[in-house]
Amino acid sequence: MRLYILCILFITSFGTGLLAQNEFAVKLADAAFSLTNQKVEYDPTYFSISYPGGDVPADKGVCTDVVIRAYRKLGIDLQKEVHEDMKANFSKYPAKWGLKHPDKNIDHRRVPNLMTFFSRFGTTKKISKEPEDYLPGDIVCWNLQGAITHIGIVSNHKSKDGQRNLIIHNIGHGQVEEDILFHYKIIGHYFYKK
């Protein structure tokens, strides 16, 4: 009887944890979708921004800004989170830009840095060709070609054929929701909830 009660308690707490994760994921996907209502020009310019809570001008941004802004709507400041981890663990992050120390203005706006952060503090999920593996609120990263990387958030909305969740991203046409999950080589798949 005692084992039965322990099993029920475990299943209940596990189910409650999954419900909370799913609730957060849906909220993140909704927050990302709300960004598609804002007119944003693709602009990769380096900006000096305030810290914490800094953002580039509201009418400008790149793919990482979609992710940053969606998380901010849920009270998570990736600028602060990434900067603090990079200050403490700089050598664990990619050394692609010749920096000798973290830069609070740009580090969180670089896809390889976000990939490192999500792999350190989130859940690294499998990369597959199966649409059902990519759930609303997941973060997906792609290699477009060469060293060009891209990032987006899986939407709650489906493709016209109902087979795939759409992606909310900015690849040059502003913050949009599109059916691009398998258009490029996927190099990262994560779920992050602080």
Buried (B, 14 or more C-beta within 10 A) or exposed (E): EEEEEEEEEEEEEEEEEEEEBEEBBBBBBBBBBBBBEEEBEBBEEEEEBEEEEBBBEEEBBBBBBBBBBBBBBEEBBBBBBBBBBBEEEBEEBEEEEEBEEBBBBBBBBBBBBBBBBBBEBBBBBEBEEEBEEBBBBBBBBBBEEEEEBBBBBBBBBEBEEEEBBBBBBBBEEBBBBBBBBBEBEBBBBBBBBE
